[in-house]
Each structure stands twice: as structure tokens, then as C-alpha cells.
């Protein structure tokens, strides 16, 4: 495993969504386009 950890697939992330509406909303945010900045720390990730 790298220092940043394992890269999850979109399907793995969407499988964690509690319902279809959340999956739909999350699917739009799952691409690089909407994010102007992104980062990660030891226990967190973020995007702006």
C-alpha cells in the first residue's frame, strides 16, 4: 500500500451511499471536474 492508501473505485464509494438519492448526488461529485482543490491527511480527505 502506498502512503496515500488504496484508491477506491467509483462503484466502491457509491456502494456506501445509504439510498439512491445519495448515490445520484454523489455520482455528480465523483469526477475531477467539480473540485477546484482536493487534499488528504492521515485520517481525512477534502475537496473545494
N, CA and C of each residue as an Amber inpcrd file, in Angstrom:
protein
   144
   0.8410000  -1.1790000   0.0000000   0.0000000   0.0000000   0.0000000
   0.8830000   1.2380000   0.0000000   0.4880000   2.2570000  -0.7350000
   1.2520000   3.4980000  -0.7800000   0.9500000   4.3440000   0.4480000
   1.6840000   5.4320000   0.5980000   1.4520000   6.3330000   1.7270000
   0.0270000   6.8830000   1.7060000  -0.5180000   7.1230000   0.5210000
  -1.8750000   7.6490000   0.4000000  -2.9350000   6.5690000   0.5320000
  -2.5520000   5.3340000   0.5130000  -3.5100000   4.2550000   0.6570000
  -3.9870000   3.7210000  -0.6770000  -5.0330000   2.9400000  -0.6260000
  -5.5850000   2.2950000  -1.8080000  -6.6030000   3.2300000  -2.4550000
  -6.5720000   3.3300000  -3.7650000  -7.5470000   4.1610000  -4.4930000
  -8.8240000   3.3600000  -4.6870000  -9.9400000   3.8910000  -4.2130000
 -11.2300000   3.2210000  -4.3470000 -11.8220000   3.5010000  -5.7140000
 -12.5830000   2.5520000  -6.2240000 -13.3080000   2.7760000  -7.4730000
 -14.5850000   3.5570000  -7.1600000 -15.1680000   4.1450000  -8.1850000
 -16.4340000   4.8650000  -8.0040000 -17.5140000   3.9180000  -7.4880000
 -17.5460000   2.6920000  -7.9750000 -18.5470000   1.7220000  -7.5220000
 -18.4000000   1.4040000  -6.0410000 -17.1710000   1.3050000  -5.5520000
 -16.9500000   1.0220000  -4.1340000 -17.4660000   2.1680000  -3.2660000
 -17.2130000   3.3870000  -3.6880000 -17.6660000   4.5480000  -2.9230000
 -19.1870000   4.6570000  -2.9680000 -19.7710000   4.5250000  -4.1560000
 -21.2220000   4.6370000  -4.2850000 -21.9530000   3.5380000  -3.5210000
 -21.3250000   2.3890000  -3.3360000 -21.9420000   1.3000000  -2.5770000
 -22.1400000   1.6720000  -1.1100000 -21.4250000   2.6710000  -0.6210000
 -21.5650000   3.1110000   0.7670000 -22.7400000   4.0640000   0.9700000
 -23.3100000   4.5770000  -0.1060000 -24.4190000   5.5310000  -0.0060000
 -25.6460000   4.8510000   0.6010000 -26.3540000   5.5620000   1.4690000
 -27.4960000   4.9510000   2.1450000 -28.7420000   4.7820000   1.2740000
 -28.8430000   5.5180000   0.1660000 -30.0350000   5.4190000  -0.6780000
 -29.7230000   5.8990000  -2.0950000 -30.6970000   5.7120000  -2.9840000
 -30.4980000   6.0610000  -4.3930000 -30.2640000   7.5560000  -4.5940000
 -30.9610000   8.4010000  -3.8360000 -30.7840000   9.8490000  -3.9810000
 -29.3590000  10.2610000  -3.6210000 -28.8080000   9.6520000  -2.5960000
 -27.4260000   9.9490000  -2.2030000 -26.4430000   9.4640000  -3.2550000
 -26.7000000   8.2900000  -3.8280000 -25.8340000   7.7820000  -4.8980000
 -25.8580000   8.7170000  -6.0990000 -27.0500000   9.2080000  -6.4500000
 -27.1740000  10.1130000  -7.5930000 -26.4190000  11.4170000  -7.3290000
 -26.5950000  11.9970000  -6.1550000 -25.9050000  13.2420000  -5.8090000
 -24.4010000  13.0230000  -5.7420000 -23.9790000  11.9250000  -5.1650000
 -22.5570000  11.6190000  -5.0500000 -21.9040000  11.3280000  -6.3810000
 -22.6510000  10.7370000  -7.2890000 -22.1130000  10.4250000  -8.6100000
 -21.6620000  11.6680000  -9.3550000 -22.3850000  12.7650000  -9.1770000
 -22.0080000  14.0180000  -9.8380000 -20.7410000  14.6120000  -9.2340000
 -20.4780000  14.3250000  -7.9760000 -19.2950000  14.8740000  -7.3050000
 -18.0800000  13.9680000  -7.4290000 -18.2640000  12.7890000  -7.9660000
 -17.1920000  11.8080000  -8.0310000 -16.1840000  12.0000000  -9.1430000
 -16.3900000  12.9960000  -9.9710000 -15.4360000  13.2530000 -11.0470000
 -14.5240000  14.4150000 -10.6640000 -13.4220000  14.5290000 -11.3430000
 -12.4560000  15.5820000 -11.0170000 -12.9760000  16.9760000 -11.3320000
 -13.9210000  17.1090000 -12.2510000 -14.4080000  18.4040000 -12.7040000
 -14.8730000  19.3720000 -11.6300000 -15.7580000  18.9660000 -10.6990000
 -16.3100000  19.9250000  -9.7440000 -15.3130000  20.4670000  -8.7150000
 -14.1860000  19.8270000  -8.5690000 -13.2730000  20.1940000  -7.4870000
 -12.1920000  21.1620000  -7.9670000 -12.0830000  22.3260000  -7.3050000
 -11.0050000  23.2600000  -7.6310000  -9.7250000  22.8840000  -6.8870000
  -9.8850000  22.3070000  -5.7060000  -8.7490000  21.8290000  -4.9140000
  -9.1750000  20.5680000  -4.1730000  -8.2430000  19.6980000  -3.9230000
  -8.5140000  18.4990000  -3.1450000  -7.2550000  18.1430000  -2.3740000
  -7.4300000  17.4290000  -1.2790000  -6.2740000  17.0260000  -0.4990000
  -6.6230000  15.9000000   0.4430000  -5.6330000  15.4510000   1.1610000
  -5.8520000  14.3910000   2.1330000  -4.8520000  14.5150000   3.2670000
  -5.2600000  14.0040000   4.4000000  -4.4080000  13.9340000   5.5710000
  -4.3720000  12.5000000   6.0500000  -3.7970000  12.2920000   7.1950000
  -3.6720000  10.9330000   7.7180000  -5.0370000  10.2680000   7.9130000
  -6.0380000  11.0470000   8.3530000  -7.3460000  10.4700000   8.6420000
  -8.4960000  11.1460000   7.9060000  -8.2180000  11.9610000   6.8870000
  -9.3040000  12.6630000   6.2140000  -8.9610000  13.0040000   4.7680000
 -10.0040000  13.3020000   4.0100000  -9.8570000  13.8090000   2.6430000
 -10.8030000  14.9930000   2.4940000 -10.5080000  15.9040000   1.5610000
 -11.3730000  17.0580000   1.3670000 -11.3010000  17.5470000  -0.0600000
 -12.2880000  18.3200000  -0.4220000 -12.3240000  18.9420000  -1.7390000
 -13.0440000  20.2730000  -1.6550000 -12.6220000  21.2120000  -2.4730000
 -13.2380000  22.5460000  -2.5040000 -13.7890000  22.8160000  -3.8770000
